[in-house]
Amino acid sequence: MNSDKTTILSSGGVPRLLAAALLATLCACACRRPAPPASAPAASGTASAIAAAKTLAAALDTVSGDRTLANATAFTDLGPKLPGTPESAAAADWLLARFAEAGAPAEAVPFTDPAPAGPQSFRNVVATIPPAPGTVPDGALPNLLLFAAHYDTKSGIPGFLGANDSASGVAVLLELARALAVHPLPGTEIRLACLDGEECAVQYGPRDGLHGSRRWAADLEASGDLRRIRAFILLDMVGDADFTPTLPRNCAPALLHLAFEAARAEGVRNRVSLFPGPVLDDHVPFHDRGVPALDLIDFQYGSAPGLNDYWHTPADTPDKLSAASLALAARLALRVAFSLP
């Protein structure tokens, strides 16, 4: 039996919201972030603020909703992307090519993880954009800013292609890569990851679901890079024509504030709200390690306002997506990125 982002549907299962809350509580004492190493100082002063504002404006101007929608449609047209399948491998190759075209070279990171049916092959695709030239002092390490979206599709649903629930986030990542490759952040290296295995096969747990994000977080922790992360920004289900982001409560309060301010700057503050509780999504492995994390998600994807009846059904098709919504998601993410302290 399958489960979803908020409720475990198996008999006697634990609600996903409660599971996330319990997980956060258990990790509260054990998941303290170590002191960061020497890193590039943040830009300061009026001149730096003016330069940052100009760079943000230029980055925002590069965003194209039509191009983002075209990428979302093309990615959806590749078909289902179940981990470990030839279709998933073809999707990863498609992503590598599109990141290269955007000016953000990427690499495929294969790994094997325990899964309900036994060890399963997965593949993350991670692009890197270096800091703006001359903004990292000699001997210093740049800060890190992470963007992510999952690219796998839900199994067990005949005809499911995942236009919103995965292709929309992937397409916005590609648009962010294009904008930030030309207008990079000072002192900050950007990594954009298309994550595999977000969807669970049976029921979310240590061996099911969030495979790509758990592996990426663990690898960054093992390398020592985790402590350099300024923020982790997840994009999930961001293409609905009626785009009304519902931000989970298990996000960093400071990033929630920046997201609301970004919406205000875009003139859409009334369309962005807090979700009633936490959500188990790819930001959780980072959040639980003390990384400031934000999940930009619209969990109202349906045939009428407030409904979610297109989600995880064959009705999740490109005709439900909007170029304006995808562009707005990219613009919100960029505004948050350029507002980080």
N, C-alpha and C positions, 0 to 999 in steps of 0.2 A: 504493500500500500504506500502511496506517495504522501509527502507532507509539504507544507508551504512555508512562507516566510514568517508567518505569525502563529500558526497552530499546527501541532503534530496531530495527524488525523488517525493514527493507529490507536487501537483499543487501549485505554489506560495511559495514553501518551501524555507527555508534559507539554503544555503550551509553549510555543517558541518564545513568546514574550517573557514568560516566567523563566524559561531556561536561560535566556540571555541575562536576565536580572540576577539569577542565582550564580551564573558564571562570573559576572562582574563582581559580585560580593565575595566569592571564593578567592578571586584573584586580587582583591583590593590590597591585601597585605603583602602578597608575594610578588606582585608585578610593579615594583618601583623602578622608575627610570634611573639609570646611573648618571652621574654628572657628565655632561658632554665634554668632549675634548676641545682643544682650541679650534675655533672655526672662524670663518670670515665674519667680521663685524657688520651689523646691519647699517645700511645707508642712513645718514641723519642730516639734518639741516634743511633749510629752505630750498637750496639748490637741488638737493637730492630728491626732495618731495616733488618739486616741479618736474624734474626729469622722469620720475616714476609715473607721474600723472600723464605725461606725454607718451611714455611707452605703453601704458595701459590703453590710452585712447587709440594708439596705433594698432595695438593688438586687437582691440574690440572691432576696429574697422576692417580687419582681415576676415572676420567671421562671416561665413556664408551659410545661411540656412538651406538654400537650394543644394549646395554641394554636400552638406551634411546629410540631407534627406536622400540624395542620390547614393551616398555611401551606405546609409542604413538599408536602403532598398537592395543594393547590390549584395550586401552581406547576407541579408535575409534570403535572397535568391539562391545562395549557395546550399540551402537546405538545412536539415537538422545537423547539429554539431555535438554529438555525444562523445564524451572523452574516449580516447583510444581508438577511434574509428578513422578510416581513410578520409571521411568527410571533415572530421575535426582537423586532421593534418593539412588538408587542402585549405581550410579556413585560416590556419596559422600561417601558411605560405602567403595567402592573400593579404593578411595583416602585415607581414614583413615587407611586402612590395608596396603597400599603401603608406606605411611609415617612412620608407625610403623616399617615396615621392613627396612626402610632406617635409622632408629635410631633417627627419629624426631617425637615424639608423637604429634598428632594433635587432634583437637576437631572440631565438627560441630557446627556452630553458626547460628541457624535458626532465621529468622526475616520475618516480613510482611511489604510490601511496596506498596504504591499506584501504580497502573498500568492502562493502557488504558481500560481494561475490568473490573476494580475494584481491591480491595486489593488482592495482590498476595503473595504467600509463596515463600521464597528463602532460600538458605542455603549456607553460606560460609564455607570453610574448611581451618583451620589455624593451621600450625605446628610451633613449637617453638624450637629453639636451644639456649641454654644458652651460655654466654661468656666463653672464655677459662678459666679454673680454675685459681684462684689467680690473676686475672687481674682487678678486681673491688674492690677498697678500701672499707673498712667497712663504712657503712653509705652513700655510694655513689650509685647512680642509673646508670645502664649500658646505654650506647647509644643503639639505635635501628637501625637496617637495615632491610628494608622490600623488599621482592621479591613477585611478584604476576603474575598470569595468569588467564584468565577466562576459565571456564570449560563448560559453557552452549553452546548450538548450536543454530544456526539461525532457526527461525520458518518460515513456509510458503514456504519451498523449498522441494518438494518431493524428497526423496532419499539422502538428505544432511546429511553427517555424521561428517564433520568438522575435518578431519585428521590434516590439517595444522591450520585451524582456530577453534580449541581450543586445540586439543590433543597434538600438538607439544609443546606449552608453558607449559602445564601440565607436560609432560614427562621431560622437562628440569628442571622444579621445583623439581621433584622427584630426579633427578640426582644431583642438587645443594644440596638438603637436605642430600643425602648420603655423598657427599664430605665434607660439612661443619659440619655434626655431628661428623666426625672423626677429622676434622681440623678446629675448631671454631676460630672466630676472637677474639682478645684480647679486653676486655672492651666493647664488643658489643653483645647484644642479637639479634638473627636473627629470623624473623618471615616470613614464606612462606605461602601465601594465594592463594588457588584456589577459584576464585570469581564467584559467580552466577549472572546471569542476565545482563551480559555486552551487549548482543545483544538487540536491540530495537524490540518491537512487531509491531509498526506502524511507529513512527518517534521519533528520539531522542529528549528528553526534560526532564523537572523535574520529570515526572511520567513514563518515558519510557527510558530504557537503563541505563547502568552504575550503576545498583542497588547495586551490591555487593561492588564495590569500594566506592560509595557514603556512604553506611552504615559503612564500615570499617573506612573510614576517619573520619566520624562523631563520631563514638565510641571512636576512639583514641583521638580525640579532647576533648570529654567530660571527658575522664579519665585523661587528662593531659599528656598522653604519646606522643602526637603529637610533642611536643617541643623537645623530645629526639631523633627524627628520623634524622639520618645522610643522608639517601637517600632512595628513593623508586624506585625500578627497575622492570619494567614491561616486560614480555616476551610474544609476540603475533605474530603468524605466522612466526615461526623461523625454520621450518623444510624443506622448499623448497630445492630440489636438487640443484637448482641454487640460492644459498643463497646470496643475495645482500642487506643487511640491509639498509633501508631508514629511517633515524632518523628524527622524526618530529621536527619542529623548536620550538614548545612549550614544550621544555625540558630545564632543568637547563644547562646553558652554560658550567659550570664546569664539569658536568657529560657528556655532549657531547664531551668535550675535552678528558676526561678519556676514553670514548668509542672509539674515534679515535686512541688514544694511545694504547689501548688494541688490536685494529685491527692491528696496526703497529707491535706490539710485536708478533702477530700471523702470520705475513706475509701476511695479507689480507687487508691492508689499502685501496687498490684500489677498493675493493668490497663494501666499506661502504661509504654512501653519506648522505647528508641532503635532506630530503623531501622538496618539494617546499614551503610548508607552514605548519601550525599546523594541528594536527589530534586529533579528539575527541575520546579518548580511556580511559582505566581505570586509567591512570596516572593523568588525569585532576583534579579529586576531591582533589588529594594531591597537585598537582602543584598550584591550585587555593588557597590553604591554606598556601602557602609559603614553602612547603616541597620540597627540591631538588628532582626532578623526572626525570627519563629517560625511554623512551619507545623504547625498542629494538624490532623493527618490520621490516619485509620485505614486503613492499606493492607492490611488483612486483611478482605475483604468477600466472604464465600462461604458455601457450604453446610455447612462444618465449620470448627472453629477452625483458624486458620493458613492457610486457603485464601483465594483472591481470585477465585473463579470466577463471581461475580455481576457483577464490574466490567466495564464496556463490553460488556454483553450485554443482551438484552431482559428478563433476569431482574431488572434494577435497577429495581424497582417499589416503590411506597409500602408494600406489605405487609411489606417487609424492614426498614422503619424502626421506630424505637421512640421514644415520647414521652420516656421516661426518659433515653435516650441523648442526644437533642437538648437536653434540659434540662441534662444534665451538661456537654455541650460549651459551652453558654452560661455556665454557672457557672464552669467552668475559665477561660474567656476573661475573665470579670469579675474573678476572683481575680488573674489575672496582671496585668490592667490596674491594679487598685488596689494592687498590690505593687511597681509600678515605682518605682525610686529617683527 
